């Protein structure tokens, strides 16, 4: 009788283990816009939030001279707009509340199809 109970409990444990593994949600491997911005600027630690001047210096160092077509990657996202023929402005939210978003306005200045300069400023804007 003891062996039957032990066998049944092992069987139930195995079924529960398989069910747990089979139906567990997968972890998100998503990278936030802020982490992508920090990484592009040269920060190596995920979640390291740099100052606006630190981000600007890093982005100028890494993006200067690259083709402006690079602005179509995930770094730019849906929050970018063409402000002028030679300028693209992207909003990168860091904190959000029901009414406001706090983050960075990243402006890419281009000439002859290449990024010439990047400027970064802290910003607060109303949520859409």
N, C-alpha and C positions, 0 to 999 in steps of 0.2 A: 504494500500500500504506500509506503514511504517513497519507493522508487517511482511510482506512478505520479505522485504529487510533485516530486522533484523534476521529473521529465516534463510534466505539464507546465510547471513554472518556467523552466528553461525555454520551452516552446513559446509561451506567451511573451517572455522577455525578448526572444529573437524576433517575433512578429512586431512587437512594439518598437524595437530598435529599427527595423527596416521601415516601418511606417513613419517614424520620426525623420529618418534620413530622406525618404522618398518625398515627403510632403513639406519639408522645411523650405521656406523661401530663400532664394539665393541672395547673397549680399550684393549691394549695389556697388559697382565699380565706377560709378559716375564721378567726374571731377567737376567741382564747382567752378564758376567763372573766376572767382577770386583766386582759387588755387591755381588755375590755369594761368592767370595773369602773373601771379607770384613766380610760378615756375618759368614762364617765358622771360621774366625779368632777371632770372638767374638765381632765385632763392631755391635752396635744395630741400628744405624741410617742409613737408606738407602742413598746411595750416599756418605757416609763418606769414603774418600780415605785416607788410612793410608800410612805411610812411609814403605819402604821395611823392615826395622828393626821391625816396629810395626806389620806388617803382619806376619813376620817370628816368632816373639814371640807368637802371638796369635795362629798361625797354629800349632806350636810345642806344645802349651798348650792343644789345642782341639783335635789334630789328633794323638799325640804320643800314640803308642800301638794299634791303631785301625788296623783292617785287611787291607792289601794292596788292597783287592778287592774294597775298597771304592774309589779307583782311577778310577773306571769305571762309576762314577756318573757324573752329569752335570758339576761338578767342573772341571773335567779334559777336557771334550769336545774333539773337533777334533784337537786341537793344542798341543796334548801330544805325546811324543814318548818315547820308551824304550831306554834310553841311555846306559844302562848296565843292567846285570841281577838284580842288586840291586838298580837301580836308574831309576826314571821316571822324565822327564823334560817336563813341560808345559809352553807354552807361553800364557800369559794373556794380551791381548791388552787393553790399556787404551785410547789412542788417535791414530787415523789413519789419514794419508794423502794419496794423490795419490801414493806416492813412499815409504813412511816409516810408520812403526807402532812403537809406544812407549808403553811400558808397563813393565811387570814383567816376569822374568824367575823364575818359581817355581819348585824347585827340591825336589822330595820326595825320601829320602833314606830309603830303606827297608832292613829288615833282618828277616829271618824265617817267611816270609809272613805277617809281620807287619810293619807299618810305624814307623821308629825309630827317624827320624829327618827330618825337612823341612827347606830348605834354600831358601831365596827370594832375588833376585837382580834386580835392574832396568835394562832395556834393550831397545835397539833400533835395529830393523831389517828391512830388505827390505821386501816389501809386495810381496806375491806370485802372 
